C-alpha cells in the first residue's frame, strides 16, 4: 500500500524513535512522499535536500521509497504556521525556522538568542543539547514529534560605510530579522529596522539603513556586496531549522520505513551542518574577492576580523542584556530547562 505524506525537511538531526526496527531495502513497502523542503534558492534546499530525497533515499531503498520535493515558500507558506498546521493534522511532517516560533513560546528563541553562539561548532553543540527540551515543548505546545534540527550559515553584519568593530553599530540603523536580532542591535546602541530581504539592496544603496544582517553567502548571492563596503566577520545568529511530525501520522508509517529514513537522514544532517561552516567561510572569502572563493561572486568588501574586544563586547551584551530580557518573558520551567541544556553548553546562566 502506498503511503502519501507531505513532508518538509531542510536538513536535520533525527532523534531515533524507540522501537524502530532495522530495515532492509528488499522488504520495504512501496512508499511515496511529497516533500516540502526549506527555503527555495538557498543551499540547504538546492544542494542537499533535492538530491537526498530524489536520489539518495530511493537508491538506499532500492526504489521502494520515492519522493517529490518543493520548497515551503513555493507552497505559499511563510513558516510560523507550519507547526500549528501539523498539530491540526493539515500536514504530517514539516519544518520551520525556530525564530519564527517566538510568538508561540519564547522558549523557541533559546536555541538562537542573538549573539549567544560564536561559531558553527557551538551551534551544533547546543542543538544536540537542546533536543530533549524541544521534544517536550513541541509535544506539549503543538502535538508534534521533534525529528531534528538543521541550520543556515552565520548571520553577519554588512555595512555601507566603514566599521572597525562591533562597537560601531552604535548610532546606526540596522536591518534585522526577528525579535532577538532587534534586541541585540538595540542593546549595542543601534536602531533596528525591519525590511524584507528583497528590499535590502535599495535600502543600503539609498542609505535608508547603514547596515544589515544576513548570511555571509546569501548576502553575496543577493548582491549585498555591491552596495556594502564592510563586513564584520562575527556571527550574530544562525537560523536553526526545526523538523517535526504530526505524531499520529509519523507512527502510522511502516516502522521499517521510519527506521531507514532515520538512519539515512543522518547523511543529510552531516552534509548540511558541514556546509554551514564551509559556506560561512566562503561568504567571507567571496565578499573579500579572494581566490579561494568558489561558491559566490568575488566582491571588493573589507572583511573586518572580529577582535578580542568585539567578542568580549558581544559576550557582555548577551550575558547582561540579552539573556535577562529573554528570561523575563519565559517561564521558570523554561529558564531551568535552558540552564540545564543550552546554557550549560555555552557557560551561561539565566535567572528568573
Secondary structure as UniProt FT lines:
FT   STRAND          4..7
FT   TURN            18..19
FT   HELIX           25..27
FT   STRAND          31..37
FT   TURN            40..41
FT   HELIX           44..49
FT   HELIX           50..51
FT   HELIX           52..56
FT   HELIX           57..60
FT   TURN            61..63
FT   STRAND          65..71
FT   TURN            72..76
FT   TURN            80..81
FT   HELIX           82..87
FT   TURN            88..89
FT   STRAND          93..97
FT   HELIX           98..101
FT   TURN            102..104
FT   HELIX           106..112
FT   TURN            114..115
FT   HELIX           120..141
FT   STRAND          144..151
FT   STRAND          155..159
FT   HELIX           166..169
FT   TURN            170..171
FT   STRAND          173..176
FT   HELIX           179..187
FT   TURN            188..189
FT   STRAND          191..194
FT   HELIX           197..199
FT   HELIX           200..205
FT   TURN            206..207
FT   STRAND          211..215
FT   HELIX           216..221
FT   TURN            222..223
FT   HELIX           224..226
FT   STRAND          230..237
FT   STRAND          240..246
FT   HELIX           247..252
FT   HELIX           255..288
FT   TURN            291..292
FT   STRAND          302..305
FT   HELIX           308..317
FT   HELIX           318..322
FT   HELIX           323..328
FT   HELIX           332..340
FT   HELIX           342..346
//
